[in-house]
Amino acid sequence: MEDLEYIKKFSKINVKNACKKSRVNRGNLLNNRTTKENIKKVREEIESQIAGLYIKRDSNDNILQDRKE
């Protein structure tokens, strides 16, 4: 992945989208009026999106694997 593409994908990671995917109310999260379980869900979603930036993919969006033979 080229640098600019990485930066563009990184900029799409935000709390709003993580809350949507985790089905957690963003306002309650930011005002600490939600459960620890919901906070953990949002954190894990953000971490998952960041980890996805480091997975090498080919031009057809298939995951590439290192083959050590």
C-alpha positions as CSV (number, residue, x, y, z in Angstrom):
1,M,0.0,0.0,0.0
2,E,1.4,3.4,-0.9
3,D,1.8,6.0,1.8
4,L,-1.0,8.3,0.6
5,E,-3.5,5.4,0.4
6,Y,-2.5,4.4,4.0
7,I,-3.1,8.0,5.2
8,K,-6.5,8.2,3.5
9,K,-7.6,4.9,5.1
10,F,-6.3,5.9,8.5
11,S,-8.2,9.2,8.4
12,K,-11.5,7.2,8.0
13,I,-11.0,5.6,11.4
14,N,-13.1,7.6,14.0
15,V,-15.2,7.2,17.1
16,K,-18.4,7.9,15.3
17,N,-18.0,5.0,12.9
18,A,-16.7,2.6,15.6
19,C,-19.8,3.4,17.7
20,K,-22.1,2.8,14.8
21,K,-20.5,-0.6,14.1
22,S,-20.6,-1.5,17.8
23,R,-24.1,-0.3,18.2
24,V,-23.1,2.0,21.1
25,N,-24.5,5.5,21.5
26,R,-21.7,8.0,20.8
27,G,-23.0,10.7,23.2
28,N,-23.3,8.3,26.1
29,L,-19.8,6.9,25.4
30,L,-18.2,10.3,25.3
31,N,-20.0,11.4,28.5
32,N,-19.1,8.2,30.3
33,R,-22.8,7.1,30.6
34,T,-22.4,3.7,29.1
35,T,-21.2,0.3,30.4
36,K,-17.6,-0.8,30.5
37,E,-18.6,-3.6,28.1
38,N,-19.7,-1.0,25.5
39,I,-16.5,1.0,26.0
40,K,-14.5,-2.1,25.3
41,K,-16.6,-2.9,22.2
42,V,-15.8,0.5,20.7
43,R,-12.1,0.2,21.6
44,E,-11.8,-3.2,20.0
45,E,-13.5,-1.9,16.9
46,I,-11.0,0.9,16.6
47,E,-8.1,-1.5,17.2
48,S,-9.6,-3.8,14.5
49,Q,-9.7,-1.0,12.0
50,I,-6.1,0.0,12.8
51,A,-5.0,-3.6,12.5
52,G,-6.7,-3.8,9.1
53,L,-4.4,-1.1,7.8
54,Y,-1.4,-3.5,8.3
55,I,-2.8,-6.5,6.4
56,K,-1.2,-6.7,3.1
57,R,-3.7,-7.1,0.2
58,D,-3.3,-7.5,-3.6
59,S,-5.0,-5.4,-6.2
60,N,-8.1,-7.6,-6.0
61,D,-8.4,-7.0,-2.3
62,N,-7.2,-10.5,-1.4
63,I,-5.1,-11.0,1.7
64,L,-1.5,-11.9,0.9
65,Q,0.3,-14.4,3.1
66,D,4.0,-14.8,3.7
67,R,5.1,-18.2,2.5
68,K,8.3,-19.4,4.2
69,E,9.4,-22.5,2.4
